[in-house]
Amino acid sequence: MSSVKQWGGEVDDYIKIHDWFDESKKHMSDFRHRALRHHTAGIYECEVKFGHWIKISTGRLIPVRWIGEQHVMEDCGRIPSVQDWFENIEPKPWMNTPRKLSKELEKDAQTT
């Protein structure tokens, strides 16, 4: 509705873009879902996915970047970077405990 208020047209003109930003809610239903797309890189990815412009029902061309920036600003109060999100992740041991898969595969190959 805020996109309609800002640039005119109808909800259907913008809904696919807004839904794309919030698609991660199906994996994490609280605000943390925003870490996946609500940032500068997410706005860029949105532009790659939907193109630089959309033509709304009134015939007006609206930059997709504007819609993405509006969405992120309304949800986060600013446009964070990916780094802003990642630097606030508390590291846990499992995040940096790689398996030695090559050694496991090597051992399996020797036994067959």
Secondary structure, DSSP 8 states (H G I E B T S, - for coil): -HHHHHH-S-HHHHHHHHHHHHGGGGT--SGGGGGGTSSHHHHHHHHHHH-SEEE-TTS-EEEHHHHHHHHHHHHHSS---HHHHHTTS---GGGG----HHHHHHHHHHH-
